[in-house]
Amino acid sequence: MADLHDIRYVRIGSDDLDESVRFATQVLGLELVGREANAAYLRGDDRDHNLVYVRGRDSTHVAGFELKTEAELDAAAAQFEAAGIAVRAGTADEREQRRVGALITIQDLTGNVIDLVARPHHSGTRYFPSRDAGITSFSHIGLRTAHPKEDEAFWTGFLSAKVSDWIGDAALLRIDDVHHKIALFPSSFAGVQHINFQVETPDDIMRSWYHLKKNNVRTVFGPGRHPTSGARFLYFEGPDKMVYEYSTGVRLITEQDEKTYVPRQFPMVPSSFCMWGSEPDIPEFKTEAALARAA
C-alpha cells in the first residue's frame, strides 16, 4: 500500500492561460510562481506550487500526492504492478514539469490520473498572496467517479486513504488528521470536480463572498457550513467551469480519535452538504430529483 503523505498539486486544462492566471491571482488570491509557453504555476502556501494550468481545456486532469521517500515510491510501484495495476514511470521532462525528484503515474477505475511523487521541490520563500483572501494552504480536491464503490476501494486498499464520512455514495477520504483530502463524487466521467484552499477565518470567507459579487464571479454554493467536516465554506466558478472552494475550521480526526471513530452515512439531500440551509448549484451535489427539475 502506498502511504500517502500529503496532497501536492493539481494540474488542469485551460482554454485561455492568460484568463486563468488573471482569475487565480486577482480573484482567487494565489501567487504566480512560474509561467511557460504552455503552463502556469501558482500556489497558496509555501510549497513550490499547488495548481498548474496547462494549455488546452481538454488536457487531462492530474492529481499529485507525495510519498515520504523514493524507496516508498519504488515499493508502491512494485505492489501496484503485482496487483495488475498499470504503472508508468515519469520521464525526465515530466519530473521537471512536476518539479519533483521521482514520479510514477497510475489511474483509478474511472480513469482519474494520479501522480505519486517523492522529493517534490519546496519553496525557499514564503507565499506572497496577490490578493489578501486569507489563504493558508492548498487542502483538498473533489474527484469525479463513475464507479464509486470500486474507486473508494482503490483509494482505501492501495493508497492508504480512510473513509471519514459518506454523503450518499460520495466518500470523503482522509490521508492524515484532516477530515478529507479527497472527495469522490459520483459522475459519468473522470476529472477534478473542485479545488479547495483553506482560509484562516470565517471573516475571510465573507470578505471573499463580497469580493466575488463585486467582480461578477458566480457563486455556486454557500456561504454555508458542512455537517460532515464542520467547515465553513464558499464555492464559486472559475474559467472553464472549474469550481473552487474556500473553507475554514475543518474537523481533525487525530490518532487518538482513530481508536473510536466510525464513519457516518449522510443521506443524499441538501442538508447533508450544508447545515445552514444553502443549497448547491453543483450537479454532483444534487439529488437525482433536483437534477431532473433543472433539466
C-alpha positions, 0 to 999 in steps of 0.5 A, a space after each residue: 500500500 502506498 502511504 500517502 503523505 500529503 496532497 501536492 498539486 493539481 494540474 488542469 486544462 485551460 482554454 485561455 492561460 492568460 484568463 486563468 492566471 488573471 482569475 487565480 491571482 486577482 480573484 482567487 488570491 494565489 501567487 504566480 510562481 512560474 509561467 511557460 509557453 504552455 503552463 502556469 504555476 501558482 500556489 497558496 502556501 509555501 510549497 513550490 506550487 499547488 495548481 498548474 494550468 496547462 494549455 488546452 481545456 481538454 488536457 487531462 486532469 492530474 492529481 499529485 500526492 507525495 510519498 515520504 521517500 523514493 524507496 516508498 515510491 519504488 515499493 508502491 510501484 512494485 505492489 501496484 504492478 503485482 496487483 495488475 495495476 498499470 504503472 508508468 514511470 515519469 520521464 525526465 521532462 515530466 519530473 521537471 514539469 512536476 518539479 519533483 525528484 521521482 514520479 510514477 503515474 497510475 489511474 483509478 477505475 474511472 480513469 482519474 490520473 494520479 501522480 505519486 511523487 517523492 522529493 517534490 521541490 519546496 519553496 525557499 520563500 514564503 507565499 506572497 498572496 496577490 490578493 489578501 483572501 486569507 489563504 493558508 494552504 492548498 487542502 483538498 480536491 473533489 474527484 469525479 467517479 463513475 464507479 464509486 464503490 470500486 474507486 473508494 476501494 482503490 483509494 482505501 486498499 492501495 493508497 492508504 486513504 480512510 473513509 471519514 464520512 459518506 454523503 450518499 455514495 460520495 466518500 470523503 477520504 482522509 490521508 492524515 488528521 484532516 477530515 478529507 483530502 479527497 472527495 469522490 463524487 459520483 459522475 459519468 466521467 473522470 476529472 477534478 470536480 473542485 479545488 479547495 484552499 483553506 482560509 484562516 477565518 470565517 471573516 475571510 470567507 465573507 470578505 471573499 463572498 463580497 469580493 466575488 459579487 463585486 467582480 461578477 464571479 458566480 457563486 455556486 454554493 454557500 456561504 454555508 457550513 458542512 455537517 460532515 467536516 464542520 467547515 465553513 465554506 464558499 464555492 464559486 466558478 472559475 474559467 472553464 467551469 472549474 469550481 473552487 472552494 474556500 473553507 475554514 475550521 475543518 474537523 481533525 480526526 487525530 490518532 487518538 480519535 482513530 481508536 473510536 471513530 466510525 464513519 457516518 452515512 449522510 443521506 443524499 439531500 441538501 442538508 447533508 452538504 450544508 447545515 445552514 440551509 444553502 443549497 448547491 448549484 453543483 450537479 454532483 451535489 444534487 439529488 437525482 430529483 433536483 437534477 431532473 427539475 433543472 433539466 
